[in-house]
């Protein structure tokens, strides 16, 4: 094994060091998401229409154009493809072009898949507007100040349905909390707030 590592040149090491950490982080993120841990921050948004706000850049739709998971997937594909191309003695310039192209394609595909899911929710048999006013359960934690999307489960038309959701509250809404749906946009993304507001301290009596 050590002899194999000794055959790496500088370019091979660069691609290997991109591919391996991104793969490990992506796997850990996926495993944690299955248990509803760390899912909100993991999908900080990067949208060409919005500005930077805390964890990322979001557009008016509130849905990630590029999510952290999409970026990690792009780095993973770019890293491993570049590494394998170099091992096959492909010219470095061609390797750089092809690996970058593959990474960007993967990022765009993940973004399009996320948007397609949201549009299917908006145009399917389930009408997201029927969720307004209902209490939902947070499935993936929702970042504060509309800085990213999470997911909620809510019963709509007698069916338990999963929706993307954002909140304008100033604090993270964690997995398992109850929220109330206040609005829905054209993509079927819900705007929610905590169903039970934290009690403020009673004013001191003189």
N, C-alpha and C positions, 0 to 999 in steps of 0.2 A: 504493500500500500504506500509506504513512504517513497519507494522508488518511483511510483506513479506520480505522486505529488512533485517529485523532483524534476519531472519532465515539463512542468508548467512554465510557460514564459510569462512575461508581465501582463499581456493581454488576457491570457487564460485565467490568471489570478484575479484580474479585475472582474471578469464575467462570473467567475466562481463565487467571489465575495458579494456580488450582487444577487446571484441566484439562491445561494444557500440560506442567508438570513431572511430574505423575503419569503422563501418557501416555509421556513420554520414559523415565522410570524403569522403567515396566512393560515397554516394548519392550526396553530394555537387559537387564533381569532375565530376560526370556524368551530372548533371544539367548544370554546367559551360561549359562542353565540347559541349553540344548541341548548345550553343551560341558562340562556338569558343573561349572561354576565358580560358587562362591558360593551354591549351592542350599540349603545347610543353614540359614544365617543368614537367608536370604531368606524362609523360611517359619516365622519365630518364631511361637509359638502364643499365642492369646488365647481362653481358655476360661472360661465362667462358673463352672465347677466347681472350678477350680484356683487356685493362687496365683502371684504373680510370681516368676519364677526366671530371672535373667540376661537372656535375650533376649525373654522374654514370659511369658504365663500359660498353663499347660497343665492339662488335666484328667487324671483318672485313666486315661483311654483313651490318652493320649499323642498323640492326633490333633488337629490344630488346629481349633478352632471357627471362629475367624477367623484366616486367615493374612495375612501382610504382602501377598502377591500379591492376596488377596481385597480387602483394604482399598484397595490402589492401584487395583484395578479399579473399586471403588465410587466412589472419588474421581474417577476418569477419567469414568465415566458421569455422575455428579452434576455435575461441572464443565462438560462439554460440553453436556449437556441443559439446564442452567441458562443457559448462555451463549446457546444457540440460542433458548430460550424468551424471553429478554430481547430478543434481536434481532427477535423477532416481536411486540414491544410487549405481552407478557403482563404483568399486574400482578406486582410484585416479591414480594408475599406468596405468591401462587400459585406463582410460580417456585421460591421457597425450599421450599415444601411438596413440589412434584412432583419436583424434583431430588433432595431428600433421600430421598424414598420410592424413587425409581429406584436411587439408590446403595445403599441398604440391601437392596433386593431382589436386586441383583447379588451383594452380599456373602453373603447367605443362600444364594443358588443355588450359588455356588462352594463354600461350606461343605457343603451337602447333596450335591453331586457328589463331593467328597472322601470323605465318609462312605459314600456309596453304593459307591464303588470299593472301599473297605476291606471293606465287608460282602459284596460280590460275591466278593472274594478268600477271605473266610472261609466262604462257603456254596457256592462253586462246586465243580467236579469236583476241583480241586486242594485237598488238605487241608493247610492251613498247619502243622498239628502235625507233619507229616512232615518239616518243615524243621529241627526241633529237633535239635541236635547236628551239623548240616551246616555246612560252610564256605561263606560267601557273599562276593560282591564288592560293595563299596560303589559305587552308581551316583550317588547324590546325597549329599553329605557329611552326617554325622549330628551334631547338636549335643550337647555334653556334658551329663551329669547329668539326662538325660531332659527337657531343656528345649525339645525340638522334635523333629520327625520328619525323617528322610531316607529314602532308598530303597536297597534292595539287590537284586542278582540272585542267585538260588540255584537249583540244579537240584533239583526236587521231582517225584517220580513220572516221572522221565526227561524232564522238560520244564524249560527255563530260564524261571523265573518271577520277576516283579518284585513286591516287597512293600514296604510302608511299614515303617520300622524306627526304634527308639529305642535309646539306650544309657545305662547308668548310669555309664559311665566318666567320669572327671573331665576328659578332654581330647577335643577334636573328633576324630572319625574321618573322615578325608578321602576324597575320591573316589579309587577305585582300590585302597584298602586291603582286606585280607582280614579277615573277621570270622567269629566262630562264633555260631550261633543258640543261645540258652540258654532261651528261653521264647517263648510266643505267647499273645496275649489273645483274647477272644471276637470281636474285630473282625478278627482275622487280622494284627494288627500285631506284628512280631517284636521281641523284645529281644535285642540282640547285644552281644558284647564282642570286642575285638581277638583275632584268632586267634593272633597272636604277641605276647606281652607284651614291652614294652621291658625290656631287662636293667638291673637295678639295679646300682649301683656295688658292687664287692666290698668287704667291710669291711677296713679298714686293719689290717695286722699289726704288732704292737709288737715 
